[in-house]
Amino acid sequence: MKTAYKIAGGLIISFLFLYVILPFLIVGTPTPFYQIKNTDTVGHKITVEIFDPQNQSIHKNEFYLGPEETIKKPKPPVLIAKTYFLDEECGCHVKSTLDDNSSVSLTIDYNPWNEPYISISENEFAMKEHSICSE
């Protein structure tokens, strides 16, 4: 009977290592929820709002970024678990507004290793999907 417990324990540990730990060791830690980088010479006010697939606002935040400043908002652990362990798609619509003036938006299927990347420069305000690994 003790041998059966040892075998079951070994299988569980092997599964956890191969399915949970190893991918994070190979690819790295999850990317942020979103990242904003201001490479302009002046500061800007930026609003980021994220909507779920039913178009309900699930996150809204406003920042003031000085010149050459970067903000990385950590991805909620619930989102990481939902998209990695349960393999559920989390299609979200991300909208960002610069200085209450111009807006950019992006629809993204979140996973632990992708993020919306918002960049501000002297001549451009843009958002794109940044991904460490592609599926």
N, C-alpha and C positions, 0 to 999 in steps of 0.2 A: 504493500500500500504506500509506503514512503517513497518508493521508486516512482510510482505514478504521480505523486505530488511534485517530485523533483523534475520529472519530464514536463508536466503541465507548467510549472514555474519557469523552466527553461524556455518553453515555447512562448510564454507571455513576455518574458524579458526580450527574447529574440524579436518578437513582433514589435514591441515598443521601440527597440533600437532601430530596426529596419524601416518602420513606417513613420515614426514620430521624430526620433533624434537625428538619424542619418541625413534626411533631406535638409534639416536646418544647419547641420554641420557642413554640408556640401554647398548649399546656396547662400546661407547666411541668415541673419536676423530679418524679420519682416520689415518692409519699407514703411515709411510714415503714412498716415491717413491721407495727407497731402503735404506738399512742400511749396513754399513761396520764396522766390529770390528776386531781390531788387538790385539790379546792377546800374540803376540810374544815379545821377549825381544829386538828386533831391529825394526827399521822403515822400511817401504816398500812403493814403488810407486805402485799405483793401478789405472787401467783404467777401467771405466764402460761405456759400450755402449749398448743402447737399440734400437732395431729394431721393426718397426711396422709389421703387418701381410704381407705386400707387400715387406718385407725385406729392407725397406728404413730406414736409421739411423735417429732416431728422438731425440736422446740425446747422448752426449758423454762428459765425464768429466774425468779429471785426478786428483788424490789426492796423497799427501804424508802423510801417517799415521805413527805417532810415536808409540813407545811401549805403550800398554794399551789404545790406542785412539779409539774412536768411532765416526763415521760420519753418520748422518741421513739426507738424502736429502728429503725435503718436496715434497709431491705428488702435482702435478699441480691441481688447482681447476677445470680446464676444464675436467681433467681425472676423478675426483670425480663425477662431475655432469653427465658426459657421462655414467659412469658405474652404478651410483646409480639411478638417475632420469630417464634416457632414457633406462636403462637396456640393454645397448649395451655391448657386449663382447669386450674387448680390449686385444686380445692375442698378447703378445709381446715376443720377444726373447731377453734375457739379456745375454751379454757376458762380462766377467771380466778377466782382464789380470794382473798378479802379476809380478812386476819388469821386464816387457817386456819379460818374460820367459814362464811361464805356464798360461794356460787359463782354465776357467770353464764357463759353460753356462747353462741356464735354460729357458724354455718356460713357461710363466705364463699368466693366464687370470686375469688381474687386476680387483679388486673391491676395494671399499673404505677401507676394513679391511684386505688386504693381501699385502705382500711385498717380494721382494727377499732379503734374509739375507746372506751376504757374510762374511765368517769368515776366519781369518788368524791366524794360530798358528805356533809353532815351526816345527811341523811335517805335517801340513795339510793346504790346501787352498781349501775351499769348498763353495758352494752356494746352498741354499735350500729355499723353499717357507715357509714363516712364516705367519700364519693367526690367527687372533683373533677369528673369528667365521667361521665355515665351513657351506657350503650351502647344 
